[in-house]
Amino acid sequence: KQVETMKRVLESLNLNIVEMVDENATLDGGDVLFTGREFFVGLSRRTNQRGAEILADTFKDYAVSTVPVHDSLHLKSFCSMAGPNLIAIGSSEAAQKALKTMQQMSDHRYDKLTVPDDAAANCIYLNIPSKGHVLLHRAPEEYPESAKVFEKLKDHMLIPIANTELEKVDGSLTCCSVLINKTSEL
């Protein structure tokens, strides 16, 4: 029901919808990291090479690189965008290995923000015209050492979010969000 509900909402916003019709393709949003310049797609238990290929065919103007994901559910279980050129990344060996792969595959050099807790690296960056750089991140009571790292981002409006209950069922901040760049026509 989740797919049909999202499809109806996106259609009501007059957004272009591309459906994967290949039954062998799998692509989970938690494995898709869009940096604003390119896509990194985690190959995990929920996303395969064919799904990444369909994404690449859909977004021909952007480079699409695959990143093997081990010891985590998704790519965004340990990384996400924390700013226009800033990747938040966890400290685990698996996270750092994935970051190295991403750096090798990209022609662009991203800044990185390393947090001690992989789950805390899953944050949501928003560029809101009236507010500037806004970052939703895991609350200090959940990940105190990672929260201290986020607090160093002085040019960001920081909004701590408690997510303990959803984390119990593998839900992270990006899993619970659908970001739409609203234009004046919507």
TIPAMI-661940 format. One record per residue: x, y negated, z negated of N, C-alpha, C, O, CB in turn. Coordinates in pm, whole numbers, plus 50000, padded with zeros to 5 digits. Atoms other than C-alpha are relative to their C-alpha. Glycine has a CB too. Layout:
residues N
XYZXYZXYZXYZXYZ/...
***
This chain:
residues 186
500825012050000500005000050000500864987450000500424976950047499075000049879/499125011650009502944976849940500304994250139500264982150158501315003949931/499675004549865503854975250309498804993150064498954982350122500465011850087/501195005849938500294968450425499644986649935499244977250004498815009649988/500295012650070499794941450160500964989050046500534977850076500105001949847/499015009949956503024923650257499744996050146499894984350182501435005549984/500285003049860502124926250624498854990150012498924980650091499675013050078/501155009249995498774909150564500414985949955500014976050015498855005249910/499565013150050500424881150363500854993050105500644981250133500795001649868/499125006149899503114875150627499224995950124499504985450184501115009850038/500855003749887500514875450904499214987449969499044978850056499055011550036/500785011950037498454849650714500854987450004500324976450017499395001849859/499075011349991501554827250716500494997850143501354989350168501185002149907/499615000749858501894832051094501485002750021502114996450106499644986450057/498604996349985505334847551054500135011850095499245020450101500635003349863/499744989149907506814870651315500305012849922501125012649830501174996450096/499814987350070506674906951201500565010250098500025012150208498665005149937/499414989349920508894934351340499855012949920500305013749806501524997150036/500194987250070507934969851249500995010350052501225011450172498555005050018/499124988949962510374998751246499115011850034498365016749950501035003649884/500854988849958508715026251445500785013150008500195023750029499374996950136/499164988050000511635050651436499845007149865500245001849762501514996450028/500254992550125510655077051179501285004149929501245007449810499175012350030/498734996350062514325084751116500704988249934501694990049864500915006150104/499385012150054515135048751017499474997049861498264997749836499774988150093/500405004850132515115037450655500784987149972501974986250002500275010749889/499395012950032515815001950539499254994149882498074990849892499974990350122/500595005550121515164989250188500544985949979501744983649995500315009049876/499595013850022515264952050111501124998449899501914989049909498824991949957/498945000650101517514958749812501385003050057502395000849990499715009649890/498734997249934520204969350058500374989550104501394990850171499945013650066/499765010149898520004938350278500414986949933499624980649863498744997950089/499485012650053522174908650181500234990550117501114992850201501325002249917/499825010249898521794878250406500754988549938500314982849838498634995250060/499155010550057524514852650344499704986350057500254976350010501465003450023/500235012449928523134825950572500814999850129500514992150220500344988049913/499134998949882525844835250825499915013750065500055015150187501444997049963/499974986049953525554873050853499245008749901498865004349793501485005050015/500654990150085523934904050711501015010649958501835015050039498795006550073/499324988050047525544930650497498895009849962497975006249889500994997149878/501024990050028523514962750480500645011549926501575017949977499325005050131/499504988850079524174988050207499455013150053498245014450072499654998349853/500444986549964524055024250319499895007749870500895010749805501015007150102/500284994250131522435040850021499015011650014498785016650124499444989349904/501024989549996519865066949928498734995350070497935003550115499675004649858/501235005349943517185043650065500194992850134499214988650196499374990649904/499735006749873518875028450371501025008150078502055012250023500494985549978/499064992449918520555046350660500514991650118500074980350140499345012950050/499375006849887522615036950965498964995650103499064984650158501035009150066/501025003449901519575037451194499214987649957498884979250040499045011950023/500685011950050517795012150972500844987550020500314977050058499675001649853/499095011349978520854989450989500054996250147500124984350180501425003549950/499995002749856520874992751369498754992450043498824983350126500125013150079/501255006949966517244981851391500064985649949499604976450018498775007449939/499845013650051518024951651172500894992050095500584980650128500615000249858/499085006749906520934942951405499304996850131499504986050187501255008850026/500745002549876518664946351710498984988749983498694981450078499295012750046/501005010250028516104923451544500634986249986500064976250032499245003549873/499335012850025518574896151442501294999550081502395000150025500294998049848/498854999449909520874895251744500974988349985502124989350026499515000550142/499145011750015522254860751656500945001049879501794992349858499154987549986/499204998450122523844873851334500785013150004500315023250056499114999649876/499234987650018526594898851266499335008449892498825003049793501504996949963/500534990650099525384929651078501085010449973501515017650063498665006950050/498964990450040527924950350885499455009249893498695004949806501274992749948/500474990450101527284981850685501055001949892502265001149917499665013550066/499154998450117528684987850339499535012649926498385013349883499934987449906/500404988150077528685022350174499714996349855500464988849792501115010850007/500385002550139526915021449836500075013149924499385022849956498564993749990/499864988150085527995046649574499724996049856500024984849816501435006250014/500235002050144526945049549210499004988949968498954984349854501304997049932/501045010150022524115023949252498835002950090498955009950191500554985650025/501204998049919520605023349386500094992450132499764997750237498754995749922/499975008749883521164994349628501274991550001501994990849902498764990950003/498925009749990523784969849753499774988549902500704984349833500124994750144/500275011550087522054941949562499855004149853499494995749770498754992850046/499944995950141522224962649242501254994249934501334993649811499995015449988/498765005550056525694947249201500514987750073501624983150045501075010650002/499575012549937525854916849430498804992750059497774998750090501045002850110/501015008349935523794888249568500624986450027501764983849989498724998649911/499515013449973524174852649687499664991149881498524990849834499384994350132/500185009050114524664827349405500154985450045500104976249963501025003249888/499845013349943525134797349635500195001350149500225012450201501194992449935/499914999449855525534787950001501205007850052501155012950163500044986150054/498794993049956528984803650022500555008749888501725012449889501074990050048/499554993850124529134821749689499315013549977498095014349965499724990749881/500534986650028528724859149633500225003149852501345002749803500685010850090/499894994950137527954870449279500255014950009499545022050082498694996849915/499614985949990529584904249226500275005549862500824998749776501235001750090/499724993250127529754929048940501465004149991502205003550089499105012249984/498594996650027533004940848786500335014750018501515018450014500344995949862/499724985749993532614978248831500895003250121501014995250214498695007950009/499154995649890534954997449059499195000950130499684996950236500645013749967/500854998749880532085004849300499664986350058499684984650180498715007749966/500335013549953531094968049320501204993550066501084987550173499504991349883/498805006249945534644956449378500425006550132500934999950222501145000749898/499684993049875535164983049644499074995350112499524993250225499885015449981/500955004949900532014971649825500364985850042500284982550161498565000349943/499595013749966533184935349807501205000150093501264992450188500324992149873/498824999149914536514945049958499595003950142500114998350239501005010349943/500504996049869534684962350243499334988250070499564985950189498995011749987/500675011549942532524931450298501014989650046500854983750153499034993849897/498975009849962535604908950303500745004550125501094996250209500984998049884/499294994849882537304931550558499154998950126499694997150235500415014549977/500885000049884534264931550787499624986050046499144984350158498755007749968/500455013449968533634894150782501134991150050502274992150005499354993749879/499065010249956535374866350970499984988049906500874979649910499694995650144/500175011350093534154842250701500555003749863500465015349821498514995949990/499514997950137535744838550359499014993949901498834981849897501424993749981/500955004350103533174836650081500724998049868501705004849839498855010249984/499545001150138533854824049732499315011249924498265016049965499694985849938/500644989450079533134850049466499884995649855500734988449803500785013250011/500265002250141531704848149118499875013849938498855020549955498714991049975/500004986650057532604879648926499414999649860499874992149774501435005949998/500644999050131530354888548633500315013849942500455023550016498454997650010/499634987350062531124915948380498995011350021499355023150023500184998049854/501064990049991527764933548427499455000650142498994990550196498864996949900/500484998549862526784947348768498564995150015498254987850109500105014550044/501425003549987523044942948704499794984949996498854979750056499195006649889/500125014650010523584906148619500414993250130500044981650152500854994849885/499605005849872525134900248962498814998750094498904991650195501095008450066/501225001449921521624904049105499294987449951498624987549848499085012849987/500595012850035520474867949096499324994350124499444999850233501084990149945/500725006049888518364845249314500424985350013500224977349922498465001249980/499605013749972519774813649470498944993250086498444998950183501384999550071/500965008149924517414786549594500614986250022501244980749931498634999049926/499615013749973518234753549760498704992350015498064992650120500914998850129/501285007150004515274731749666500284985150019500994979149939499235002749866/499665013949969515334696949821499934990549881500824982149865499084995050107/500135009450112514134678949507500845004049879501024996049787498554998949959/499264995050116516234700249268501465003250031502305003149940499335012349946/498644996249964519374709949460500215015049984499325023050013501024992349915/499654985950018521124742749381499335005549874499555000549764501565001949991/500714993850111518914764649162500385014749998500375021350103498444998150011/499624986050012519984798649032499215006749889499315002949772501515001549975/500684991650098517724823748862500945011549969501395018550060498605005150052/499054989550040519904847848664499515006949874498605002049807501414994049978/500414992250116519604873748391500274992349871501274985349859500725013549997/499985007750126518994859848043501205003649912501675015049913498715002449924/498864997650089521814856147788499765011049897500705018049858500354987249927/500274989450098520064879547544500155013950062500335023749990498584998449943/499824987449931520314907047807501475002450037502005013350015499135000550124/498604998849955523814900547946500774987549959501044978850042500075002050156/499385012350051525574874847725501304996150069501534984350095500255001449853/498715003349938529014877247885499814995450144500514986450190500955012149995/500285004449863527634874348237499344986250001499644978050087499095010250072/500655013250009525444844848134501054989049981500904978150034498984999849883/498925009950020528614826848019500694996750132501094985350153501045005349898/499395002449870530044830948369499094991050084499574981750148500275013450074/500945008449924526894816248528500004985749948499854976250026498585005949993/500015013350060527054786848285501154991350051501124979150033500085001049848/498885007849943530314776248454499624993350132500364984950182501205009150023/500485006049874528314767148767499324986649967498104985949957499015009650075/500505013050045527924730548674499124992950102498314984350065501164991149965/500815006749898526364720149006498695007550028497965004050121500794998750129/501234992349984523514745448969499044997049885499464995149771500315015150007/501014999750104520254742448781499825014949968499415022650055498644993050044/500054985850038520324775448589498695003149930498274996049840501195003649908/501254995650061517124793648501500175014649959500135023550044498784998350099/499854986250046517634824548284498645007250001497625001749961500615000449857/501214992049988515084852248344500225013349926501205020349950499645002550150/499964987050068514414881948113499395010450094498335008150152499244999649862/500464989849905514024913848316500155014149941500175023850017500784998950131/499724987250065514554941848063498985010850036499365022250065500034998249851/501034989949975511224959448122500045005050144499955017050167498624994349968/499954995749860511444959748501501295007650031501315016350118499884988050094/498734993049978515074971048483499875014949964500585023350019501124993449915/500214986050040513825003148316499525008650117499715020850117498985000749887/500464992649881512275012748653500774995350123500234994950234498464998050021/499085004249894515225000248861499574987050069499964984750184500125010950103/500405012849942513624966048923500974989049963501234986649845498594996249954/499135011450027516004936848959499304987250046498194987750100501375001650071/500645012749965515304899949017499644999350147498534995150182500914988449963/500305000949858515554902449395498925009950043498225007750142501275002450081/501054990249968513274933149395498614994049978497634998150041500175012849915/501295005750039510534912049244499714986950072498834979450031499984997749849/500125013049933510844883349491499905001650150500545010350210501184991149965/500035001549856509904875049845500194985150024499314977049991498655005650065/499705014149977511534842449948499634996250142500035002850238501484996949973/500445004849870509964823250233500404985450011500074977349924498465001850020/499605013749975511464791650374498804992650055498514993350175501224999250097/501255006549962508324770750380500284987350080501044978650038499164996849875/499885011949917508094745450655498744991549983497764995849923500225003950150/501155009150015505724716050675498755005450068497645001350034500344986350057/501154994549931503484736150907499265010649917498105013649946500435005950130/500654989350078502744762950644499114994449892498485002049818501035009249937/
***
